[in-house]
Amino acid sequence: IIHILEPSVGMGNFIPFIVNKYNYADELIIDLVDIDDKSLSILKLLIEKMNISTTIKFNFINDDFLLHSFEKTYDLVI
């Protein structure tokens, strides 16, 4: 399992690169954080349109990543 944090995801410009680079992982969990809930809503729609493996899980967090209390550690922070 690889855990990745994208702390200021916006429209998710890096997501296709992350997915392609780590597609070998048995399980990939990406926490997508943004302070703007509208950006996250649009991002959810964009991700639905992408052809992404079911082994990749996305967690959407609507918060300021500088103030958010993360309860886990990450293998990679973008």
VMD Tcl script that builds the backbone (N, CA, C; Angstrom):
set m [mol new atoms 234]
animate dup $m
set s [atomselect $m all]
$s set {name element resname resid chain x y z} {
  {N N ILE 1 A 0.856 -1.187 0.000}
  {CA C ILE 1 A 0.000 0.000 0.000}
  {C C ILE 1 A 0.891 1.236 0.000}
  {N N ILE 2 A 0.571 2.157 -0.880}
  {CA C ILE 2 A 1.274 3.437 -0.946}
  {C C ILE 2 A 0.272 4.532 -0.589}
  {N N HIS 3 A 0.650 5.374 0.363}
  {CA C HIS 3 A -0.188 6.495 0.789}
  {C C HIS 3 A 0.437 7.789 0.279}
  {N N ILE 4 A -0.357 8.570 -0.446}
  {CA C ILE 4 A 0.125 9.828 -1.025}
  {C C ILE 4 A -0.789 10.963 -0.573}
  {N N LEU 5 A -0.169 12.088 -0.258}
  {CA C LEU 5 A -0.910 13.296 0.095}
  {C C LEU 5 A -0.694 14.339 -0.987}
  {N N GLU 6 A -1.791 14.869 -1.500}
  {CA C GLU 6 A -1.750 16.004 -2.441}
  {C C GLU 6 A -2.414 17.163 -1.709}
  {N N PRO 7 A -1.614 18.018 -1.035}
  {CA C PRO 7 A -2.172 18.972 -0.074}
  {C C PRO 7 A -2.904 20.180 -0.660}
  {N N SER 8 A -2.704 20.474 -1.900}
  {CA C SER 8 A -3.393 21.614 -2.504}
  {C C SER 8 A -3.772 21.206 -3.925}
  {N N VAL 9 A -4.713 20.282 -4.018}
  {CA C VAL 9 A -4.974 19.555 -5.260}
  {C C VAL 9 A -5.581 20.414 -6.364}
  {N N GLY 10 A -6.403 21.384 -6.026}
  {CA C GLY 10 A -7.034 22.200 -7.068}
  {C C GLY 10 A -7.824 21.345 -8.039}
  {N N MET 11 A -7.495 21.446 -9.325}
  {CA C MET 11 A -8.192 20.667 -10.358}
  {C C MET 11 A -7.512 19.327 -10.645}
  {N N GLY 12 A -6.497 18.989 -9.872}
  {CA C GLY 12 A -5.897 17.666 -9.988}
  {C C GLY 12 A -4.937 17.487 -11.149}
  {N N ASN 13 A -4.181 18.518 -11.475}
  {CA C ASN 13 A -3.254 18.442 -12.607}
  {C C ASN 13 A -2.214 17.336 -12.476}
  {N N PHE 14 A -1.845 16.989 -11.249}
  {CA C PHE 14 A -0.815 15.966 -11.049}
  {C C PHE 14 A -1.377 14.547 -10.950}
  {N N ILE 15 A -2.668 14.404 -10.825}
  {CA C ILE 15 A -3.257 13.075 -10.620}
  {C C ILE 15 A -2.922 12.090 -11.739}
  {N N PRO 16 A -3.059 12.451 -13.021}
  {CA C PRO 16 A -2.691 11.473 -14.061}
  {C C PRO 16 A -1.232 11.015 -13.967}
  {N N PHE 17 A -0.326 11.905 -13.595}
  {CA C PHE 17 A 1.090 11.540 -13.470}
  {C C PHE 17 A 1.312 10.610 -12.283}
  {N N ILE 18 A 0.634 10.898 -11.178}
  {CA C ILE 18 A 0.752 10.060 -9.979}
  {C C ILE 18 A 0.218 8.656 -10.268}
  {N N VAL 19 A -0.954 8.595 -10.874}
  {CA C VAL 19 A -1.582 7.307 -11.192}
  {C C VAL 19 A -0.700 6.494 -12.125}
  {N N ASN 20 A -0.126 7.124 -13.149}
  {CA C ASN 20 A 0.742 6.402 -14.085}
  {C C ASN 20 A 2.030 5.931 -13.427}
  {N N LYS 21 A 2.608 6.751 -12.566}
  {CA C LYS 21 A 3.882 6.399 -11.939}
  {C C LYS 21 A 3.736 5.253 -10.933}
  {N N TYR 22 A 2.613 5.223 -10.209}
  {CA C TYR 22 A 2.448 4.249 -9.136}
  {C C TYR 22 A 1.368 3.203 -9.437}
  {N N ASN 23 A 1.093 2.965 -10.713}
  {CA C ASN 23 A 0.056 1.998 -11.078}
  {C C ASN 23 A 0.454 0.552 -10.772}
  {N N TYR 24 A 1.712 0.309 -10.458}
  {CA C TYR 24 A 2.175 -1.037 -10.115}
  {C C TYR 24 A 1.770 -1.445 -8.696}
  {N N ALA 25 A 1.392 -0.478 -7.870}
  {CA C ALA 25 A 1.077 -0.764 -6.465}
  {C C ALA 25 A -0.177 -1.609 -6.351}
  {N N ASP 26 A -0.159 -2.545 -5.399}
  {CA C ASP 26 A -1.346 -3.356 -5.141}
  {C C ASP 26 A -2.509 -2.479 -4.695}
  {N N GLU 27 A -2.180 -1.453 -3.926}
  {CA C GLU 27 A -3.190 -0.503 -3.482}
  {C C GLU 27 A -2.535 0.867 -3.356}
  {N N LEU 28 A -3.200 1.860 -3.897}
  {CA C LEU 28 A -2.715 3.238 -3.857}
  {C C LEU 28 A -3.818 4.089 -3.243}
  {N N ILE 29 A -3.487 4.784 -2.164}
  {CA C ILE 29 A -4.450 5.652 -1.490}
  {C C ILE 29 A -3.939 7.076 -1.593}
  {N N ILE 30 A -4.745 7.939 -2.197}
  {CA C ILE 30 A -4.350 9.332 -2.402}
  {C C ILE 30 A -5.325 10.228 -1.659}
  {N N ASP 31 A -4.806 10.987 -0.698}
  {CA C ASP 31 A -5.606 11.964 0.017}
  {C C ASP 31 A -5.488 13.298 -0.711}
  {N N LEU 32 A -6.618 13.786 -1.195}
  {CA C LEU 32 A -6.669 15.018 -1.978}
  {C C LEU 32 A -7.269 16.116 -1.107}
  {N N VAL 33 A -6.471 17.119 -0.790}
  {CA C VAL 33 A -6.896 18.176 0.120}
  {C C VAL 33 A -6.992 19.491 -0.634}
  {N N ASP 34 A -8.090 20.202 -0.414}
  {CA C ASP 34 A -8.225 21.554 -0.955}
  {C C ASP 34 A -9.175 22.343 -0.067}
  {N N ILE 35 A -8.906 23.605 0.055}
  {CA C ILE 35 A -9.736 24.482 0.880}
  {C C ILE 35 A -11.026 24.875 0.171}
  {N N ASP 36 A -11.044 24.744 -1.154}
  {CA C ASP 36 A -12.188 25.145 -1.962}
  {C C ASP 36 A -13.063 23.930 -2.280}
  {N N ASP 37 A -14.257 23.896 -1.694}
  {CA C ASP 37 A -15.136 22.746 -1.900}
  {C C ASP 37 A -15.647 22.642 -3.339}
  {N N LYS 38 A -15.740 23.751 -4.042}
  {CA C LYS 38 A -16.165 23.703 -5.448}
  {C C LYS 38 A -15.102 23.037 -6.312}
  {N N SER 39 A -13.843 23.315 -6.034}
  {CA C SER 39 A -12.757 22.652 -6.765}
  {C C SER 39 A -12.804 21.144 -6.547}
  {N N LEU 40 A -13.065 20.730 -5.316}
  {CA C LEU 40 A -13.144 19.299 -5.031}
  {C C LEU 40 A -14.328 18.656 -5.745}
  {N N SER 41 A -15.442 19.371 -5.825}
  {CA C SER 41 A -16.614 18.838 -6.536}
  {C C SER 41 A -16.316 18.629 -8.015}
  {N N ILE 42 A -15.658 19.600 -8.616}
  {CA C ILE 42 A -15.276 19.482 -10.023}
  {C C ILE 42 A -14.260 18.361 -10.203}
  {N N LEU 43 A -13.315 18.271 -9.282}
  {CA C LEU 43 A -12.300 17.228 -9.348}
  {C C LEU 43 A -12.927 15.832 -9.292}
  {N N LYS 44 A -13.929 15.653 -8.454}
  {CA C LYS 44 A -14.610 14.357 -8.378}
  {C C LYS 44 A -15.198 13.979 -9.738}
  {N N LEU 45 A -15.792 14.949 -10.405}
  {CA C LEU 45 A -16.354 14.686 -11.738}
  {C C LEU 45 A -15.258 14.344 -12.742}
  {N N LEU 46 A -14.139 15.050 -12.679}
  {CA C LEU 46 A -13.025 14.787 -13.597}
  {C C LEU 46 A -12.446 13.393 -13.369}
  {N N ILE 47 A -12.315 12.997 -12.120}
  {CA C ILE 47 A -11.765 11.673 -11.808}
  {C C ILE 47 A -12.697 10.573 -12.307}
  {N N GLU 48 A -14.009 10.804 -12.217}
  {CA C GLU 48 A -14.965 9.818 -12.726}
  {C C GLU 48 A -14.797 9.587 -14.219}
  {N N LYS 49 A -14.351 10.596 -14.947}
  {CA C LYS 49 A -14.174 10.498 -16.395}
  {C C LYS 49 A -12.853 9.838 -16.788}
  {N N MET 50 A -11.921 9.743 -15.835}
  {CA C MET 50 A -10.621 9.125 -16.110}
  {C C MET 50 A -10.747 7.611 -16.018}
  {N N ASN 51 A -9.917 6.922 -16.765}
  {CA C ASN 51 A -9.876 5.462 -16.716}
  {C C ASN 51 A -8.854 5.057 -15.652}
  {N N ILE 52 A -9.315 4.963 -14.411}
  {CA C ILE 52 A -8.420 4.716 -13.284}
  {C C ILE 52 A -8.753 3.359 -12.671}
  {N N SER 53 A -7.714 2.617 -12.334}
  {CA C SER 53 A -7.859 1.286 -11.743}
  {C C SER 53 A -8.656 1.354 -10.439}
  {N N THR 54 A -9.369 0.279 -10.161}
  {CA C THR 54 A -10.147 0.208 -8.922}
  {C C THR 54 A -9.262 -0.009 -7.695}
  {N N THR 55 A -7.970 -0.280 -7.901}
  {CA C THR 55 A -7.059 -0.429 -6.766}
  {C C THR 55 A -6.598 0.922 -6.228}
  {N N ILE 56 A -6.996 1.999 -6.909}
  {CA C ILE 56 A -6.619 3.347 -6.473}
  {C C ILE 56 A -7.813 3.972 -5.764}
  {N N LYS 57 A -7.582 4.391 -4.524}
  {CA C LYS 57 A -8.633 5.003 -3.709}
  {C C LYS 57 A -8.309 6.483 -3.500}
  {N N PHE 58 A -9.331 7.312 -3.636}
  {CA C PHE 58 A -9.183 8.745 -3.413}
  {C C PHE 58 A -9.985 9.158 -2.185}
  {N N ASN 59 A -9.360 9.914 -1.310}
  {CA C ASN 59 A -10.042 10.508 -0.170}
  {C C ASN 59 A -10.047 12.013 -0.386}
  {N N PHE 60 A -11.221 12.614 -0.393}
  {CA C PHE 60 A -11.362 14.046 -0.618}
  {C C PHE 60 A -11.521 14.739 0.734}
  {N N ILE 61 A -10.633 15.682 1.002}
  {CA C ILE 61 A -10.650 16.384 2.281}
  {C C ILE 61 A -10.782 17.875 2.007}
  {N N ASN 62 A -11.897 18.451 2.446}
  {CA C ASN 62 A -12.146 19.871 2.262}
  {C C ASN 62 A -11.692 20.604 3.527}
  {N N ASP 63 A -10.441 21.075 3.483}
  {CA C ASP 63 A -9.866 21.741 4.649}
  {C C ASP 63 A -8.588 22.454 4.223}
  {N N ASP 64 A -8.095 23.304 5.104}
  {CA C ASP 64 A -6.806 23.953 4.912}
  {C C ASP 64 A -5.738 22.962 5.363}
  {N N PHE 65 A -4.879 22.512 4.464}
  {CA C PHE 65 A -3.924 21.458 4.820}
  {C C PHE 65 A -2.922 21.918 5.870}
  {N N LEU 66 A -2.726 23.233 6.015}
  {CA C LEU 66 A -1.810 23.729 7.043}
  {C C LEU 66 A -2.417 23.600 8.445}
  {N N LEU 67 A -3.731 23.585 8.526}
  {CA C LEU 67 A -4.406 23.501 9.818}
  {C C LEU 67 A -5.019 22.131 10.086}
  {N N HIS 68 A -5.104 21.304 9.048}
  {CA C HIS 68 A -5.731 19.983 9.176}
  {C C HIS 68 A -4.881 19.063 10.047}
  {N N SER 69 A -5.541 18.289 10.872}
  {CA C SER 69 A -4.850 17.333 11.732}
  {C C SER 69 A -4.844 15.962 11.049}
  {N N PHE 70 A -3.729 15.621 10.406}
  {CA C PHE 70 A -3.600 14.341 9.718}
  {C C PHE 70 A -3.264 13.263 10.739}
  {N N GLU 71 A -3.962 12.134 10.635}
  {CA C GLU 71 A -3.788 11.062 11.603}
  {C C GLU 71 A -2.925 9.917 11.092}
  {N N LYS 72 A -2.367 10.068 9.902}
  {CA C LYS 72 A -1.518 9.005 9.364}
  {C C LYS 72 A -0.276 9.620 8.750}
  {N N THR 73 A 0.672 8.762 8.444}
  {CA C THR 73 A 1.883 9.210 7.764}
  {C C THR 73 A 1.762 8.864 6.289}
  {N N TYR 74 A 2.563 9.541 5.478}
  {CA C TYR 74 A 2.491 9.366 4.036}
  {C C TYR 74 A 3.836 8.928 3.485}
  {N N ASP 75 A 3.764 8.157 2.403}
  {CA C ASP 75 A 4.975 7.751 1.706}
  {C C ASP 75 A 5.475 8.852 0.788}
  {N N LEU 76 A 4.537 9.684 0.344}
  {CA C LEU 76 A 4.882 10.753 -0.600}
  {C C LEU 76 A 3.925 11.913 -0.418}
  {N N VAL 77 A 4.476 13.126 -0.428}
  {CA C VAL 77 A 3.661 14.346 -0.402}
  {C C VAL 77 A 4.004 15.101 -1.676}
  {N N ILE 78 A 2.975 15.421 -2.458}
  {CA C ILE 78 A 3.189 16.094 -3.739}
  {C C ILE 78 A 3.262 17.595 -3.511}
}
mol reanalyze $m
mol bondsrecalc $m
mol representation Tube
mol addrep $m
